[in-house]
Structures are given as C-alpha cells and as structure tokens.
Amino acid sequence: MAEASGCAGPFIRYFCTAGRGLEPFLLREVRARLGATQVEYVSGKVFFTTNSELSKLKKLKSGERLFLLLKKHAPISPSRNKGKVFNEIQKLVIEDPRCWLDIISIWKRLRGNKVEQGNLSKENPESLKRKSEEEISIIRKKQKREQILERVSDECHVEEQKKSVILETNNMDFLTERKTFLEETSESRIEKSVDSNNHSFSFRVSCRCSGAIAKVFTSQEVGRVLGITLIKQLGWKADLRNPDLELFVHLNDIYSVVGIPVFRLPLANREYIQTAGLRSTVAWAMASLAEISTGAFVLDPMCGLGTILLEAAKEWPNVHYLGADINDSQLQGAHENIKAAGLMDKIELLKASVIALPLPSESVDVVISDIPFGKKFKITKDIKLLPNILREMERVLHVGGTVVLLVSQDLHKHMGGCISNCVENDTSLNATSDNKNGAAVVKDLNPKEENGSPRSISSSIKGVETEHFNNVTCFGSLAAVESYGVSLGKTDAFIYKYRKMPAAGMQ
C-alpha cells in the first residue's frame, strides 16, 4: 500500500487510534471535520492526510490518541534466526533516516504552534518580564539533564553489550550479520547525524507487539533494539522519565507502525466532563448517528451521568436536551457535569422512570440512551422491562424521528424476543461486511472524490462489526436502520439505530 509522504508540503500524514468498532465513525469524522484524504483504516487505527491546523485536529471526538505517522511498514516476519529479525527491526530506522529527521522537523514545527486542551498558549506581560530569568533556569536544568542523559546513554551501551554477549553464545552468525549491517550504514549514519538540532533530543520508546512477533520478542526487547539504533544512528539520547518526545511502535501480523504523539493527553480525555460515565468516544458516536438538527428536542430517558447529552450539546448546541433518570445520585452527578461544562442553559434534568415518561406522545425528535441492565452489563430480571422501555420510547417519538441505543452483548442476544422482521425497504446503511474474507467496506453517506466517483475504505482485517438490515427488524413502528458492534473495554456492546415509521407503512 503506497503511503503519502509526511515530509512533503503542508499536508501531513497522521494516524489516530480508535476503540474497536469506532473506526467507521472516525474515518467519516476526519473527512467531514478535516477534509482529510487518503483515509483508510485497519482494526484500531485510522490513517489520513490533512493540512488542518492543530486546533481542528484537537476537535476529533471519536478517536483516542493522535500520532504523526513516521513509518508504516510491512509486518516483520518472525524467524528462528533472531539476528535477521533484529536487523528487520533496525531497518525501521536505518532504511530511511532522512525521513525520520524530516518528521522530527514537522513535529518541532507543530510544537511551536502547539495546542494543549484546545487552546493556543499565550504569553502575558508578566510572563515576559520573567522570561530572561526562566531562560537562565531552563539552561541550568538542561545542563543537569544532559549529565543524567549521558549516564542513561552509557547504561544503554552497557545493556547492548550484555545483549550481544548473550546472542553470541546462542547465535554466532547474528553478530557477523549485525556488524556488517552497521558497517555498511556507518557513512550514512554520520551524514544524517551532523544536524546538531537533532543531537539534543531525548526520547523513549513505547512498544506494543501482538500476533506472531509477540511469540518471539517481548515489547521491551523490541523497544531496546530501536532505542539503541536511534542512539547510534541519529545521536539521540534515551530518557525513560522525562523525554522530549515519545515514539509509539506497534508490530503485528498486518503492519509495523511507528508514530509520535501529537498531544500529551488522549483526545478521549474531555476537559468538560468532571465525572466520567459512558466512554466519551462511544457517546459521541451515538450522537453522530442520531441526525440531530437545529431546534430539535433530544431526550435521554436513562441519562446516568449525562455523558451522551454532554457530547451532543458540545457538538450541536442549538438544540433542547432533556435527561431523565430515576436514580438521585446519577442525576446529581449529571447536574455537576453539566454545570462544570457550562451547559446549564442547554440541558435540563428530570427525575422520571423510563417506562412512564411525563411527556406528550410524539413530542420528541430524537431519543438516545445507554440501556444499563445489571452490574457490568450482565442480564438481570430487568430484561423483562425491555419491551416496556421500547414501547415508551416509541410513544414519545414523532414519526420520522430516530432512536439510538447502546445495548450490552448479552442484551443484544435477547433483542430477538422484542423485535421482528417486517419490511425490506431500508437503504440508509452504507456499511457492509464481506463474509468471505472478513473485510469491511465502509462508504460515506455522501461519498465523492474530486473526480466524482464514490470513495470507499477497505479494511484488510476483521474487527469492525456492522449489520445492514435487509429484512428490517421492528418493534411496533420502530424500524431498525443499522447497528455497530463496539468495545466498552472489558465487555462488548452494540449501537442500534431505529427510525419511527408511519403507521400506514407498517404491515
């Protein structure tokens, strides 16, 4: 797969991690919010190219962490000859050191215009007065840190020597191959290391290995190999505690990826949420399916701590939101979250039962909610209430309105007892699965490339679970439109979207 260079022009190549099942939401978001091109995903990651400012990148809502893409390489094949595998790992750095330095230049430029917590850093007059004193302090601290880094670097060399002794005992031919390999690249290493701006970098490597490679090497071993290679090749210095930059490496059976975090904190950390409830990325994904429009009336009849309402109100502010819950402590937590987010004028709270809502029939445009059955989403006797919950949602929703629900995996298995197949006229879902190879193809709702042809994203691996209801399942007048399998960490769940159909259209 050809990759756009992250080094050329104002366009930069990124990748963003996503919770399992949220990749389709993230790829649609980067296109809509950033005008991104060359968008593609594999399980857990979305790759894209954009020239958007960091302030826009910071607004991505369905992603976890954002990285500058440094390398996207074919998977490293495990071998009985560990020396060959080590050489393959080293090639991630040695094959194209110029690109590493160019990406670091981009990273330095981004740091110069860094956005943290969504706000551009500003200097005030008082800080300018202290600037000279701070600069002196920084120089002193830097000198002290340099001394510490020298010791860390020496320790890395000692560790390398110990590793070499072990490998010499077990695999003599590896040392010969490694020596030849390093000698062949020594001239290139010297040429690339003359840039004094890059000599001062301290770094650490965060490595994750999965699949076949994980059976041969631990993440620590791979990180050590890359670390020593960077020290020798680019003159960087290792610092595990307070590095200038962090390198993220993920090796598996599909690819080898190296990236640099763009922001210190994950995108999923919302500064406007005081007490966390449902994962913010899942809440935003649900809201994005709900077709919320200006002036709409949106209801969450089991709002809990209000995470879904907060995510929706931040993205679609000119809407009236109502959260209901029967639990006083949950309502209190939701009130504190709403107040902290400054959304008291957008979101109202009401103590009410989800099966007896004090609202007129057909008075709501959108119903969106997480159905929390039992502790940690285990099925309990409350399962008997599901038909009543769906019936009450159907009652308050006007014709044409949407319902978006998050249900646990166990509850999903019991949905068949509440719904039935009825019509075959749904064409709104643009996500299908290929049962032959497990690949998922996801198309935008209005997919157009510059040449006017539809654009699609193809995943080469399993992991994104979607469902297209050819025989639409219904509960009363609620027709199922689409569903997505998503991960909630230790458990799995499904996002269901329904639309209320006219009574005359139902059979």
C-alpha positions as CSV (number, residue, x, y, z in Angstrom):
1,M,0.0,0.0,0.0
2,A,1.5,3.3,-1.1
3,E,1.8,5.9,1.6
4,A,1.8,9.6,1.2
5,S,5.0,11.2,2.5
6,G,4.6,13.0,5.8
7,C,7.6,15.1,4.8
8,A,6.3,16.9,1.7
9,G,4.4,20.2,1.6
10,P,1.8,21.4,4.1
11,F,0.0,18.1,4.0
12,I,0.9,15.8,6.9
13,R,0.2,12.1,7.3
14,Y,-1.3,11.1,10.7
15,F,-2.9,8.1,12.3
16,C,-5.4,8.0,15.1
17,T,-6.2,5.1,17.4
18,A,-9.9,4.2,17.9
19,G,-11.8,1.8,20.1
20,R,-12.8,-1.4,18.4
21,G,-15.9,-0.8,16.2
22,L,-15.5,3.0,16.2
23,E,-13.2,3.1,13.1
24,P,-16.1,3.9,10.7
25,F,-17.1,6.8,12.8
26,L,-13.6,8.2,13.0
27,L,-13.0,7.9,9.2
28,R,-16.2,9.7,8.5
29,E,-15.3,12.4,11.0
30,V,-11.8,13.1,9.7
31,R,-13.3,13.6,6.2
32,A,-16.1,15.8,7.4
33,R,-14.1,17.8,10.0
34,L,-10.7,17.9,8.4
35,G,-11.3,17.4,4.7
36,A,-8.8,14.5,5.0
37,T,-7.7,12.5,2.0
38,Q,-6.2,9.0,1.6
39,V,-8.3,7.9,4.5
40,E,-8.1,4.2,5.4
41,Y,-8.4,2.0,8.4
42,V,-7.3,-1.2,10.0
43,S,-8.7,-2.5,13.3
44,G,-8.0,0.1,15.9
45,K,-6.4,2.7,13.7
46,V,-7.4,5.3,11.0
47,F,-4.7,6.7,8.7
48,F,-5.3,10.0,6.9
49,T,-3.6,13.0,5.3
50,T,-4.6,16.6,6.1
51,N,-3.2,20.1,6.3
52,S,-5.6,21.2,9.0
53,E,-4.4,23.2,12.0
54,L,-3.9,21.6,15.4
55,S,-7.0,23.4,16.7
56,K,-9.1,21.3,14.3
57,L,-7.3,18.1,15.0
58,K,-7.9,18.6,18.7
59,K,-11.7,18.5,18.0
60,L,-11.7,14.9,16.8
61,K,-14.3,13.2,19.0
62,S,-14.3,9.6,18.1
63,G,-10.6,9.0,18.3
64,E,-8.4,8.0,21.2
65,R,-4.8,9.2,20.5
66,L,-3.4,11.2,17.5
67,F,0.0,10.5,16.1
68,L,2.3,11.8,13.4
69,L,2.9,8.8,11.1
70,L,6.6,8.2,11.0
71,K,6.7,4.7,9.5
72,K,4.1,2.3,8.1
73,H,5.9,-0.8,7.1
74,A,5.1,-4.4,6.1
75,P,4.9,-6.8,9.1
76,I,8.2,-8.2,10.4
77,S,8.2,-11.9,9.9
78,P,9.4,-13.9,12.8
79,S,12.4,-16.2,12.1
80,R,14.4,-18.8,14.0
81,N,17.4,-16.6,13.3
82,K,16.9,-13.7,15.8
83,G,19.7,-11.8,14.2
84,K,17.7,-11.4,11.0
85,V,14.6,-10.3,12.9
86,F,16.7,-7.7,14.8
87,N,18.0,-6.4,11.5
88,E,14.5,-6.0,10.3
89,I,13.5,-4.1,13.4
90,Q,16.6,-1.9,12.9
91,K,15.7,-1.2,9.3
92,L,12.6,0.7,10.6
93,V,15.2,3.4,11.5
94,I,18.2,2.8,9.2
95,E,16.4,2.3,5.8
96,D,15.3,6.0,5.7
97,P,16.9,8.1,8.4
98,R,16.3,11.3,6.4
99,C,12.6,10.8,6.7
100,W,12.9,10.4,10.5
101,L,14.7,13.8,10.7
102,D,12.1,15.4,8.4
103,I,9.3,14.1,10.5
104,I,11.0,15.4,13.6
105,S,11.2,18.8,11.9
106,I,7.5,18.7,11.3
107,W,7.0,17.7,15.0
108,K,9.1,20.6,16.1
109,R,7.1,23.0,14.0
110,L,3.9,21.6,15.5
111,R,5.3,22.0,18.9
112,G,6.0,25.7,18.1
113,N,2.3,26.1,17.4
114,K,1.2,23.6,20.0
115,V,-2.4,23.4,21.1
116,E,-3.0,21.9,24.6
117,Q,-6.5,21.3,25.8
118,G,-7.8,23.0,22.7
119,N,-6.4,26.5,23.5
120,L,-3.4,28.2,21.9
121,S,-0.8,29.0,24.5
122,K,-0.4,32.8,25.1
123,E,2.2,34.9,26.8
124,N,1.1,37.7,29.1
125,P,3.1,40.8,30.0
126,E,4.0,39.4,33.4
127,S,5.5,36.2,31.9
128,L,7.5,38.3,29.5
129,K,9.1,40.1,32.4
130,R,10.2,36.8,33.9
131,K,11.3,35.4,30.6
132,S,15.1,36.1,31.0
133,E,15.1,34.5,34.5
134,E,13.2,31.5,33.1
135,E,15.6,31.1,30.3
136,I,18.6,31.0,32.7
137,S,16.7,28.4,34.8
138,I,16.0,26.3,31.7
139,I,19.6,26.4,30.7
140,R,20.7,25.2,34.1
141,K,18.1,22.4,34.1
142,K,19.1,21.4,30.6
143,Q,22.7,21.1,31.6
144,K,21.8,19.0,34.6
145,R,19.6,16.8,32.4
146,E,22.3,16.4,29.8
147,Q,24.5,14.9,32.6
148,I,21.8,12.5,33.6
149,L,21.2,11.6,29.9
150,E,24.8,10.8,29.4
151,R,24.7,8.3,32.2
152,V,21.4,6.8,30.7
153,S,23.1,6.6,27.3
154,D,26.1,4.8,28.8
155,E,23.8,2.3,30.5
156,C,22.1,1.6,27.2
157,H,25.5,0.8,25.6
158,V,26.3,-1.5,28.5
159,E,22.9,-3.2,28.1
160,E,23.7,-3.6,24.4
161,Q,27.0,-5.2,25.1
162,K,25.3,-7.6,27.6
163,K,22.7,-8.4,24.9
164,S,25.5,-9.1,22.4
165,V,27.3,-11.5,24.7
166,I,24.0,-13.5,25.2
167,L,23.4,-13.5,21.4
168,E,27.0,-14.6,20.8
169,T,26.5,-17.6,22.9
170,N,23.2,-18.6,21.3
171,N,23.7,-17.3,17.7
172,M,27.2,-16.5,16.4
173,D,26.1,-15.7,12.9
174,F,23.9,-12.8,14.2
175,L,26.9,-10.9,15.4
176,T,28.5,-11.2,12.0
177,E,25.4,-10.1,10.2
178,R,24.8,-7.2,12.6
179,K,28.5,-6.0,12.4
180,T,28.4,-6.0,8.6
181,F,25.0,-4.3,8.6
182,L,26.1,-1.4,10.9
183,E,29.4,-1.0,9.0
184,E,27.6,-0.6,5.7
185,T,25.4,2.2,7.1
186,S,28.1,4.0,9.1
187,E,28.8,6.6,6.5
188,S,25.1,7.3,6.1
189,R,24.7,7.4,9.9
190,I,27.5,10.1,10.2
191,E,25.9,12.1,7.3
192,K,22.5,12.1,8.9
193,S,23.7,12.8,12.4
194,V,25.5,16.0,11.6
195,D,22.3,18.0,12.2
196,S,23.1,19.3,15.7
197,N,19.5,20.2,16.3
198,N,18.6,16.5,16.5
199,H,21.5,15.5,18.7
200,S,19.9,17.2,21.7
201,F,16.7,15.1,21.5
202,S,15.9,12.8,24.4
203,F,13.4,10.1,23.7
204,R,11.7,6.9,24.9
205,V,10.1,4.1,23.0
206,S,6.6,2.7,23.9
207,C,6.2,-0.6,22.1
208,R,3.3,-3.0,21.6
209,C,3.7,-6.4,20.0
210,S,0.9,-8.7,19.0
211,G,0.5,-11.7,16.8
212,A,3.4,-13.9,15.8
213,I,6.1,-11.4,16.6
214,A,5.0,-11.3,20.2
215,K,5.8,-15.0,20.5
216,V,9.4,-14.3,19.6
217,F,10.2,-10.9,21.2
218,T,8.8,-9.0,24.1
219,S,7.8,-5.4,23.7
220,Q,10.7,-4.4,26.0
221,E,13.2,-6.3,23.7
222,V,11.9,-4.5,20.6
223,G,12.0,-1.1,22.3
224,R,15.6,-1.7,23.4
225,V,16.7,-2.6,19.9
226,L,15.0,0.5,18.4
227,G,16.4,2.7,21.2
228,I,20.0,1.6,20.7
229,T,19.6,2.0,16.9
230,L,18.3,5.6,17.4
231,I,21.2,6.4,19.7
232,K,23.8,5.2,17.2
233,Q,22.1,6.3,14.0
234,L,20.7,9.8,14.9
235,G,22.6,10.7,18.1
236,W,19.5,10.9,20.3
237,K,19.6,10.2,24.0
238,A,17.4,7.8,26.0
239,D,15.3,9.2,28.8
240,L,12.6,7.0,30.2
241,R,11.2,9.5,32.7
242,N,11.1,12.9,31.0
243,P,11.8,12.7,27.3
244,D,11.5,15.4,24.7
245,L,9.5,13.0,22.6
246,E,7.9,9.6,22.8
247,L,7.9,7.1,20.0
248,F,5.0,4.7,19.7
249,V,5.7,1.4,18.0
250,H,3.1,-1.3,17.2
251,L,4.2,-4.5,15.5
252,N,1.7,-7.2,14.5
253,D,0.8,-9.6,11.7
254,I,-0.6,-6.8,9.5
255,Y,1.8,-3.9,9.7
256,S,4.7,-2.2,11.6
257,V,3.7,1.3,12.6
258,V,5.8,4.0,14.2
259,G,4.4,7.3,15.3
260,I,4.9,10.4,17.5
261,P,2.0,11.5,19.8
262,V,0.7,15.0,18.7
263,F,-0.9,15.8,22.0
264,R,0.2,15.0,25.6
265,L,-3.3,13.8,26.6
266,P,-5.6,11.5,24.6
267,L,-8.3,13.1,22.5
268,A,-10.8,11.0,24.5
269,N,-10.0,13.0,27.7
270,R,-12.7,15.7,27.7
271,E,-11.9,18.7,29.9
272,Y,-15.6,19.5,30.1
273,I,-16.5,16.1,31.8
274,Q,-16.0,16.2,35.5
275,T,-17.2,12.7,36.4
276,A,-16.8,10.1,33.7
277,G,-19.6,7.7,32.9
278,L,-20.0,6.1,29.4
279,R,-16.8,6.4,27.3
280,S,-16.9,9.8,25.6
281,T,-16.0,8.4,22.2
282,V,-18.9,5.9,22.2
283,A,-21.3,8.6,23.5
284,W,-20.2,10.9,20.6
285,A,-20.5,8.1,18.1
286,M,-24.1,7.5,19.2
287,A,-24.9,11.2,19.0
288,S,-23.5,11.4,15.5
289,L,-25.9,8.7,14.3
290,A,-28.9,10.5,15.8
291,E,-29.4,13.0,13.0
292,I,-29.6,15.9,15.4
293,S,-30.7,19.2,13.8
294,T,-31.0,22.8,14.9
295,G,-34.1,23.3,17.1
296,A,-34.6,19.6,17.8
297,F,-35.9,18.2,21.1
298,V,-33.5,15.4,22.2
299,L,-34.2,13.0,25.1
300,D,-32.0,10.6,27.0
301,P,-34.5,8.8,29.3
302,M,-31.8,6.9,31.2
303,C,-29.1,9.7,31.2
304,G,-27.0,8.5,34.1
305,L,-24.1,11.0,34.5
306,G,-25.2,12.7,31.3
307,T,-22.2,11.8,29.1
308,I,-24.3,11.4,25.9
309,L,-26.1,14.7,26.4
310,L,-22.8,16.5,27.1
311,E,-21.2,15.1,23.9
312,A,-24.3,16.0,21.8
313,A,-24.7,19.5,23.3
314,K,-21.0,20.4,22.7
315,E,-21.3,19.3,19.1
316,W,-24.9,20.5,18.3
317,P,-25.5,23.4,20.7
318,N,-28.7,25.0,19.2
319,V,-30.9,22.1,20.5
320,H,-33.0,21.5,23.5
321,Y,-31.8,18.5,25.6
322,L,-33.7,16.7,28.3
323,G,-32.1,14.0,30.6
324,A,-34.3,11.7,32.8
325,D,-33.3,9.2,35.4
326,I,-34.9,7.5,38.3
327,N,-31.7,7.5,40.4
328,D,-31.0,10.6,42.5
329,S,-27.2,10.0,42.7
330,Q,-27.0,9.7,39.0
331,L,-29.0,12.9,38.5
332,Q,-26.7,14.7,41.0
333,G,-23.6,13.6,39.1
334,A,-25.2,14.6,35.8
335,H,-26.0,18.1,37.3
336,E,-22.4,18.5,38.4
337,N,-21.1,17.5,34.9
338,I,-23.5,19.8,33.1
339,K,-22.6,22.7,35.4
340,A,-18.9,22.2,35.0
341,A,-19.3,22.1,31.2
342,G,-21.2,25.4,31.2
343,L,-24.3,23.8,29.6
344,M,-27.0,24.5,32.2
345,D,-28.9,26.5,29.6
346,K,-28.8,23.7,27.1
347,I,-29.6,20.6,29.2
348,E,-32.5,20.1,31.6
349,L,-32.7,17.2,34.0
350,L,-35.8,15.4,35.2
351,K,-36.4,12.6,37.7
352,A,-38.7,10.1,36.0
353,S,-39.0,6.4,35.1
354,V,-38.1,5.4,31.6
355,I,-41.3,3.3,31.4
356,A,-43.5,6.2,32.5
357,L,-42.2,9.4,30.9
358,P,-44.2,12.6,31.7
359,L,-44.1,13.7,28.1
360,P,-46.8,14.0,25.5
361,S,-47.0,11.5,22.7
362,E,-44.9,12.3,19.6
363,S,-43.2,15.3,21.3
364,V,-39.6,14.2,20.9
365,D,-37.4,14.4,17.8
366,V,-34.5,12.1,19.0
367,V,-34.2,9.5,21.7
368,I,-30.7,8.4,22.5
369,S,-29.7,6.3,25.5
370,D,-27.4,3.7,27.1
371,I,-29.5,0.8,28.5
372,P,-27.6,-0.2,31.6
373,F,-29.0,-3.6,32.5
374,G,-27.5,-5.0,35.7
375,K,-23.9,-4.6,37.0
376,K,-21.3,-4.6,34.3
377,F,-24.0,-5.2,31.6
378,K,-25.0,-8.6,32.9
379,I,-28.6,-9.8,32.2
380,T,-30.8,-9.5,35.3
381,K,-34.6,-9.7,35.9
382,D,-34.8,-6.2,34.4
383,I,-34.7,-7.8,30.9
384,K,-38.5,-8.2,31.3
385,L,-38.7,-4.4,31.2
386,L,-37.1,-4.0,27.7
387,P,-40.4,-4.2,25.7
388,N,-41.9,-1.5,28.0
389,I,-38.9,0.7,27.5
390,L,-39.0,0.4,23.7
391,R,-42.8,1.0,23.8
392,E,-42.5,4.2,25.8
393,M,-39.7,5.5,23.5
394,E,-41.9,4.7,20.5
395,R,-44.8,6.6,22.1
396,V,-42.9,9.9,22.8
397,L,-41.1,9.9,19.5
398,H,-42.7,11.6,16.5
399,V,-42.9,9.9,13.1
400,G,-39.6,10.1,11.2
401,G,-37.7,10.6,14.5
402,T,-34.7,8.4,15.4
403,V,-33.8,6.3,18.4
404,V,-30.2,5.4,19.1
405,L,-29.5,2.8,21.8
406,L,-26.4,1.2,23.3
407,V,-27.1,-2.4,24.4
408,S,-24.8,-4.9,26.1
409,Q,-23.7,-8.0,24.2
410,D,-25.9,-10.2,26.4
411,L,-28.9,-7.9,25.9
412,H,-28.3,-7.9,22.2
413,K,-28.8,-11.7,22.2
414,H,-32.2,-11.2,23.7
415,M,-33.3,-8.5,21.3
416,G,-34.9,-11.1,19.1
417,G,-37.6,-11.6,21.6
418,C,-38.7,-8.0,21.4
419,I,-38.4,-7.3,17.7
420,S,-39.5,-9.0,14.5
421,N,-38.8,-8.8,10.7
422,C,-41.3,-6.7,8.9
423,V,-40.2,-4.6,5.9
424,E,-37.5,-4.7,3.3
425,N,-37.0,-1.1,2.2
426,D,-34.0,0.2,4.1
427,T,-31.1,1.6,2.1
428,S,-29.6,4.1,4.6
429,L,-26.8,1.9,5.9
430,N,-23.5,2.3,4.0
431,A,-21.5,-0.3,5.8
432,T,-21.5,-3.9,4.7
433,S,-19.3,-6.9,5.6
434,D,-17.7,-9.4,3.3
435,N,-18.2,-12.8,4.9
436,K,-15.6,-14.5,2.7
437,N,-12.6,-12.7,3.9
438,G,-13.8,-10.8,7.0
439,A,-13.1,-7.4,5.3
440,A,-15.3,-4.4,6.0
441,V,-16.1,-1.8,3.4
442,V,-17.4,1.5,4.6
443,K,-18.7,4.2,2.4
444,D,-19.6,7.8,3.3
445,L,-23.3,8.9,3.3
446,N,-22.4,11.3,0.5
447,P,-19.1,9.9,-0.8
448,K,-17.5,11.9,-3.5
449,E,-13.9,12.2,-4.5
450,E,-12.6,15.1,-6.6
451,N,-13.3,13.0,-9.8
452,G,-16.9,12.5,-8.7
453,S,-16.6,8.8,-8.2
454,P,-17.6,7.1,-4.9
455,R,-14.9,6.6,-2.4
456,S,-14.7,3.6,-0.1
457,I,-12.5,2.4,2.6
458,S,-11.4,-1.2,2.7
459,S,-10.2,-2.9,5.8
460,S,-7.9,-5.9,5.3
461,I,-8.7,-7.5,8.7
462,K,-11.6,-8.4,10.9
463,G,-12.7,-6.3,13.8
464,V,-15.4,-3.9,12.6
465,E,-18.8,-5.4,13.2
466,T,-21.7,-3.8,11.3
467,E,-25.1,-5.0,10.2
468,H,-27.3,-4.0,7.3
469,F,-30.9,-4.8,7.9
470,N,-32.2,-6.0,4.5
471,N,-35.1,-7.6,6.3
472,V,-35.7,-4.7,8.7
473,T,-36.4,-5.6,12.3
474,C,-39.0,-3.7,14.1
475,F,-40.7,-3.1,17.4
476,G,-44.1,-1.6,16.7
477,S,-43.4,1.3,14.4
478,L,-39.6,1.4,15.2
479,A,-37.7,0.1,12.3
480,A,-34.0,-0.9,12.8
481,V,-31.8,1.0,10.4
482,E,-28.3,-0.1,11.3
483,S,-26.1,-1.4,14.1
484,Y,-22.4,-1.4,15.1
485,G,-20.5,-3.7,17.4
486,V,-18.3,-1.7,19.7
487,S,-16.0,-2.4,22.6
488,L,-16.5,-0.9,26.1
489,G,-13.2,-2.2,27.4
490,K,-13.8,-5.4,29.3
491,T,-17.1,-6.0,27.6
492,D,-18.7,-5.6,24.1
493,A,-21.8,-3.8,23.1
494,F,-24.0,-2.8,20.2
495,I,-25.2,0.5,19.0
496,Y,-28.7,0.3,17.4
497,K,-30.3,2.9,15.3
498,Y,-34.1,2.9,14.8
499,R,-36.5,5.2,12.9
500,K,-40.2,5.6,13.6
501,M,-42.2,4.7,10.5
502,P,-45.7,5.9,9.6
503,A,-48.3,3.5,10.9
504,A,-49.8,3.2,7.4
505,G,-46.5,1.9,6.1
506,M,-46.2,-1.0,8.5
507,Q,-47.5,-4.4,7.9
